[in-house]
Amino acid sequence: MEQPPLEDFDLPPPPPTPDSITREFLARTPDDALEESLFAYVLSLVKDDISYDSPILRALPEGLRAHFVVSVLDAEVCNGGFAQFFFNSSGQVGPSSAEAFAFFGLPLVADIVEEAMQIHVHRAPRLDSARDQGTIEAFMKTYQDDPFRSVSERYLALSDEIRSARIRHIRAHPELFVHPTGGTA
């Protein structure tokens, strides 16, 4: 069956990417646009270097760094589980992900991410081989006997709470997200 063109869907336009993140911006931005705006802002700074070792990412306030890492992991896991997260280059943020979830007051999710990291240690050769082959077939084979299934399901069961906790933390601690640092207007 042919898929309808994207323009046939009535999707709202993405919020504009802010030039800076201020307390006022955080206060006036509605919840449904807040996270996308923060993610777009950081992405506009880091460009293609999303690794947690990126000098640009390391220089950001702790809140923006943690939010970016959690957002990258969340998008990948919600789309294709931890297998997809580690297969794609976004797995580069993996080592910092558990810490980022703990930052948002989500220790249970941090534990799930730690468990996924341990599974990845053993699964990495298979994922690397599939990535080197560079085909969708090779990628799809990584889902056979997927050892990430259980941790992915546990993560997905918490996705509403994960989003709510991020929003609550941003609202409660705006000073941890202000950039450039010192900006309030």
Secondary structure, 3 states (H helix, E strand, C coil): CCCCCHHHCCCCCCCCCCCCECHHHHHHCCHHHHHHHHHHHHHHHHCCCCCCCCHHHHHCCHHHHHHHHHHHHHHHHHHHHHHHHHHCHHHHHHHHHHHHHHHCCCHHHHHHHHHHHHHHHHHHHHHHHHHHHCCHHHHHHCCCCCCCHHHHHHHHHCHHHHHHHHHHHHHHCHHHCCECCCCCC
